[in-house]
């Protein structure tokens, strides 16, 4: 989880390189404030809707893990970046008709929210590929507008996923409901960490080394509660144009 990167001394202050390095420094400050080791959380650069050139710039500045939300957008960019050893993470809603592409073209899927999706990913992972690294998405805020298993259903889903040989369950992921009150922002992240700890006791054979939580607006709160992967897009790539995202 090394976050070391080349110096950005000569980069434009508005470049992807400069914003990436500023975000990495922010992450390091958040980890220090939480009393955590400097390598205990990884920055996932969310590159959805951004062109391949910007991903290449971030890669040249030291970033290796990139997250994509839209399958066709991702598949359109990946061929021109094949010369780079990028670790691709799928972090968008995953429908059954997109599982083959996810199983074939990604190293991680963060948004497994039901057993059916897990089974399809397992069956469609190509022979010769390493096991697909996955997170179980949990609707920790019980938001009717968000995907994810409810906390009380997580254990039964985990039990079935752990029997699938081509998947490695690494931990949990969430996108909590937005909280206007700063004092309430940490609560969902704490709840996800506590659920992870409970599942670790029930299923000790899984790694349970991943809490995928926190984005640009709430990274500090997520890190304070134990995030190991923070999914950051806007702070690195700027505002997005979603007109051609799908």
Protein Blocks (a to p, Z undefined) as FASTA:
>chain_A
ZZbdcdfklgcfkbmklmmmmmmmmmmmmmmmnopafklcccdddfehiafklmmmmmmn
opabdcdfblklmmmmmmmmmmpccddddfbdcdfklmmmmmmmpcbdfkbcbfklmmmm
mmmmcghiacddddddddfkopakbgcddfklmmmmmmmmmmpmkbccfbdcddddddfb
lklmmmmmmmmmmmmmmmmmmmmmbnolacceddfklmmmmmmnopabdcdfklmnopad
fklmZZ
